[in-house]
Amino acid sequence: VHDTTPFAVQAEVTLKTNFFGTRNVCTELLPLMKPYGKDENPDSMFQKADLLVYYIYSIKRKLYTKTILKERKKGFHQKAGKEWSDKKILGAHEKEGWPNTAYGVSKIGVTVLSRIQARLLNEQRKGDHILLNACCPGWVRTDMAGPKATKSPEEGAETPVYLALLPSSADAPHGQFVSEKTVRPW
């Protein structure tokens, strides 16, 4: 919030790390995942903030449409990422309907990415019973969140570990946003 780095630079670095980093790791590792494997993409409750409800609706509408789902094999990630990182849009991002939070947008992108990846797993590897979800550890005391965060690192690990240790007979959650070991609407 207090970073004086120009928004375009913040957005580029944040999106490369949170969205594209997650996408790139999954692109390489999901094909190698064995049957009954689990993937928890790191996400955030930040997207639930009351002040962002309008923006979230706008972003969801832009990202999670039938057109994008149909075009996912043709480069969804590049299309969404290009819109986020295009310097022209970043200069006028609020006028274009994007919120003034690169972190929030990147994490909403992870939620959308996780849903698409889960659908692709259903289409391409249904019999492998792989579960993939977006997972929020909560507000954890880290260098980023600071000492006032409500959870210890151990407490923050509870939901990701819960998902990773689901029994092989589990068929859900899959393609969901999970926080506090509970599927949450987004």
Salt bridges, closest charged atoms under 4 A:
GLU12 OE2 - LYS16 NZ 3.21
GLU12 OE1 - LYS87 NZ 2.59
GLU71 OE1 - LYS79 NZ 2.37
GLU83 OE2 - LYS62 NZ 3.64
ASP86 OD2 - LYS82 NZ 3.29
GLU123 OE2 - ARG72 NH2 2.27
ASP128 OD2 - ARG125 NE 2.66
GLU180 OE2 - LYS151 NZ 2.56
